[in-house]
Amino acid sequence: MDMKRTSILAVALLLGALPVSAGSADALPRNGKLAFLSNRRVFSSTAQGESLTAIIKDRRAGKPAWSPNGRWIAISCGSTETSDAEICIMRPDGSDLKKITANEQHDDAPAWSPDGTEIAFVRDGALLTVNVESGEERTIVTPLALPSSPTWSPDGEYIAASASAPNSFGDIFVVDVDTGGAVNITNTRRQEYSPDWSPAGDRIAFQAYEETAAGGWGIFTRAVDGSDEERVTSASMFATVPSWSPNGLKLTFSGYDDVGRMGSLNGFSSIFTIRSNGSDMRKVFPHNRRGYFAPDWQPR
């Protein structure tokens, strides 16, 4: 690791140089629909659980990601179990499907840049971006091992991802897109995954494992300099893969809130919304003997 470059980035983070919006919620997009996974399909619905719609069935479908203008959804896609997953985009009704990458490796975890021109993704343990129009790729060279679940800062200069590095295990890192310099903002002995950058730019949500009766995984947020951690979900439920609402007031996530005999989870995941302070949690969909996973919230 370039220690000089890392130190500069660390100072920038600690001084609050990363983008933080001082505007009102009116300056941010309105909340649209949710997109999520179930039974190898991508679905959408309102945040109140209305108008459930199956968008596409794909054996390789991964976490959906809405474009900044809310007019496209990115997913990992592949027609069969043996085909390599590519990064694809489609309209909210599943039409106009386009493959953005084409190779013999596994592409996953798409995340749109704030201007909608690029998608960050993971390919066999490396962090890359691809231009949506030209298909031109670039590799973000970082000291991280096995980065996953990238998410962009609102100004497009940084990407947060879960990764490993020397003396770390499943932490959340902030990566400079141009230089690859990386700063560990969690730096704990627990596991932390699935970061999502807030629309205002001031906090990052993620899932973290802390041993509890419900299985351990919960939703947390931290300031972008790594300070001020707050737990969003209670220790009595199992919660994963958070996504901020476009207006920055709420989070959606998948998880379990009912525990069966002997303390075991029921085996089916539901979709929830919750205010970022941990209040007003609502179940969008009960599991109905079918799990719902990995929601993302549409900007309008």
SELUMPA-753094 format. One record per residue: x, y, z of N, C-alpha, C in turn. Coordinates in steps of 0.05 Angstrom, whole numbers, plus 5000, padded with zeros to 4 digits. Each point is the difference from the previous one (the first is absolute). Layout:
N
XYZXYZXYZ...
***
This chain:
300
501749765000498350245000501850255000499250204984501450265000499250155025501849995021499350105026499650314999501750134983499750294998497250084989499349864978497350064988497849935019500249775014498049925019499750215023502350105009500050205021498650254992500550094975498750244989496949965000499249764989497149954999498849985027501549885019498949985028499650275012501950194995499750275011497650134987499749964974497650124986497449905012500049745006497649895012499450125027502150015017499750105027499350305000500850154980499350284998497350044988498649794992497450024989500050104971502149934985500250104972498249844981499049775009498149864983497350154999498549974978497750174996497849965021499250225011497750005019498150224991497649934993498150204991498950165023500150274997498850175020497250094993499049904977497450084991497849855015497550084993497749875013499349754986498249845012499149764988498650054973499050254996498650064975501949994977502750045005502049994978500649724991499249805016500649724993497649884985500549784985497849874986497949905019497649974989497849885015500249704999498849875019500149705002498149884979501049814985498349854981499549725009500249814982499349725006502549865011499549765010502149825009500449794978502549924995500649774984501549805018499549744996501249805018499949734987501349805013500249734989498149815015499149804985498549775012499949784980500949765008499749764984501150044971502550114999501450054975498550194981498450175012498650214985500650275012499850204984500050285010497150105000499250115023497450115004500150305006497850134996499750285010497450035014499850205017497550075014500250285011497950115009500250255016501249935027500850215014501149965027497949935020497550014992497749915017499249724994501449864982499449724993497949974979499350224986497949994979501349964973498449904981500849974972502549824997499949775013502249814997500149904971502450034987500349944972502549844995499849784986502449854992501250134976502550085001501350154978501449804981501649825011501649824983500849765017500249774986501149765013502749944988502049965017502749954990501449845022501249784992501349825019502450145014501150204987502450145011499350275012497450065002499250275009501250065027501350235002501150095026498650255008500950125022498650235012499550224979497550084997499450214981500950285009500750174981500950275007498750204981498450185011498750214984502050204990499750104976501650224990499250265014501850204999499450255014497450144991499349964974497550134991497649815003500449765011497849825005498949864975501350034977498949894975501349744992502049905014501349754993500549855026500349744998500849825022502449844990502150005015502349834995499949755016500749774989500149755014502449844989500849795014501749804988498149804987500849904976498149844985501649774985498649794995501049774985497849804997499749894977497649844994500049735013502349895007500049735012501849995024499949785015501749965023503050004992500649914976502849974992501150254986498250174991500950244985501350205020501950154990501350205017498150245003500050115024498350235005501250254988498450164987500850264989498550225014500950254995498550235010498050084978497550015007497950074981498350235010498750154982498150205008497449954985497850095012497449964988498250225010497750044986498050185009498549895024498650175015498649905024497949794994499149974975498149794993501449754989502750005000501549774989500750024971499050204986500550034971502850124995500849994975502550134991502449905015500249745005502249885015502650034983502150105013502650044986502249885018501849864988502449915014502150214998501150095022502050215001502849885000500349765012502649864999499649744985502249894990500049754985502749875003500349795016502549875004499549725012502149865006499749735011500549995030499650225013500350025029497350085013500050005026497550055015499950295008498050154989499650285006497550035018500350165021497850015020500050275015497950045015499750235018500250274986498350064980500150254987499250245017501250234996499350255014500550234982497950164995500250224981501650235012501550144982501250255008497950215002500450225016497950205004499050134974501850024980499150124975498949804980499949755007498849794984501649914976502550094998501749934977501549745004500549925025501749775005498549825020500949745001499149815020502449885012500250015026502149855015499049725004501949815000499249725005502549845008499549755007502149825009500449774980502449954993500649774982502249835012499249765009502049815010502050135019499050145020501750115021501450274993499150134978501150264993497750204998500750265004498050214998500450154974497950024984500250134974497750194996500250174980497850164990499749964970497650044990499549974971498350244991500750124977498450214989497549884987497750105007497549884992499650024969500950224988499750044971502149854984502550035007502249894983500949725008499449925025500949745010502950005008501350244999502850025008500349955031501949835007500449925028502550125011500150045026502450075014500149855026502349915008500449865025500950205022498650005022500850175023502149855015502550074998502249865012500250085030499449815017500050065029501649775014500750055025501449795016498049805012497450024993498049845013499849724988499249815017499549724991497149955000499049894978497249924998498050225006500250234986498050215005497249904991498050105013497249934993498250245005497749994987497850195005500950304998501050094978500950284998497650195001500550245009498050225000501550264997499050184984501350254993499350225020502050185004499450255014498450184982498450195011498350174983501550174979502650065005501450154980501649824980499849745004501349824981503049975003501250115021502949995003500949765017498249885015500749785017498149774997500949765005498349765001500549875028497849935014500349845024499449714993501449825013499749724994500849845025498849765003500949825020502449844989502049965016502449874990501849915023502149854993502049925019502650134993501750045019502750114996501749895023502650054999501649915023498950105026499749815019499050065027497150095001498549934979497150065000498549764989497449985008498449784991497150104996499250034975497350084994499450285011501750194995499550285008498950164977499150255006499150194980502250194994500850024974502150184991498850224982501350235000499450214981502450024981499549994974502149984980499850254982502350134996500350224981499949884972498050084984499649884974502450054981501350235002502250064983502649875008500649995026502649905009499949715011497649915009499849745013500750005029500850235011500650025028497649935017500349845021497849895015500350055030497850075013499950055028497949825013500849865021498249835015498450175020497450024996498450175017498649855023500149744999498849855023502249875017501849854989502449905013499349865027498349804998499249855024500749704996499549845020500549714998497549864991497750134997497649884990500150014969498049884988499750014971498050224992500750154979498250224990499949984970497650024989499649974971497850194990499650004974497850134986499750305008502150164996499750295005498250144980498750215009498450174982500350295009500950174981500650285007497450165001499750175020497650165003499850214978497650084991499750204979501350275008500050075025501250255009503049985002501149754999502949975000501349995027498550025022501250025026500349745015498549794992500149745014500049774981500949775010500049754985498649795017498049884988498649785013501349734992499849805018501249744994498849795019500549754994499249795018502549905015499649935025502349915017499049775017501949825007499449765015500850045029498049985017500450005029498449775012501149825014498649765009497650075017497649924990497550045015498349764997497849995015498249774998498749974973499850234985498750004974502049934977502449955007501949914979502250204994499850255011502350174999500150234981498949974975500250224981498150225006501050254999498450245004500950224982498450214999500550234983501250235017502250124992501350225014500650224980500550245010501150224984502450125014501750124984502350155010500450254984501150215012500950234985502249924981500450154979501949914979502950005011500650145022502749995011500349775019497949835003500249765017499050055028499350245007499150065027496949965003499150025024497150025005498449774990500749765008498449774991497449995014497949944986497349975011498849744990498849855019498549764992497250074992499149914977497350074990497949795008500649754995498249785007500649895028498049895012500349895027501549734999501149925023501549755001498149764999497450055000498149775001499249914972501250134979499349914973502649964984499749864978502249944981499650184976501950184994499550204979502550034983499750024973502250014982499450184976502150084986500050144974498350265001500950205014498550255002500250174974498050164995500050194978498550255009501350234996498850265009497650074981498050135012498050124983501250244986499150074976501150234986499950265015498050045018499950255015501749985026501349785005501949975021498849975028497449975002498749985026499649725010500049814982499449725007502049814988499949755009501549784988498049784993500649854980498649744995502149785003499149765008501849785004498549744999501449784998498749745002500849875026498149845012500649885025497849835011500449905024498149835014499350135027497450015006499250115026498449805016499749754990498749805016501849755004500049905024501849795008498349765008500749764989498449765005500949855025499349755001500749845023503149975003500949985024502849965006501750244991498650234996501550244993500850024971499149814983500950004972498250204984501350114979498550184982498249844982497850134990498149854984500949924973502350124990501149924975499250164976498250195004499150174978500450305007501350144982500650285005497850184989499550225015498050204992501450264994498550194988501050274994498950195020501750185011499150205020500950284991498750205012501050275000500250095028501850205005500450105027501350284998499350175019501350265000502949965008501850184991502849975005500850015029498250115017500550015029498949745014499049814985499149755011497149995007498550214995497150015007498349924976497549955005498049964979500749784980500749775011500649784982497449884989499949954974497649884988500849774982498349804999500549774983498550054973501550024979498950044973498649754991501549775002498949744993500649805021497949855009500549765016501349794983501349815011501449804984498249834983497649935010498049854985501349754988501749875016501549764991501650044975500750254995501950064978501750235010502649974999501850215010500250244981500350245011500550244985502650125010501850084981502750075007500950254986502050135011501750204987498550224986498450165015498450214987501750254994499150154979501350254993497750204994500450265008497850194999500350194976498050034984500050164975499950295006501850164988499850295001497950104980498650215007498050134982500650304998
***
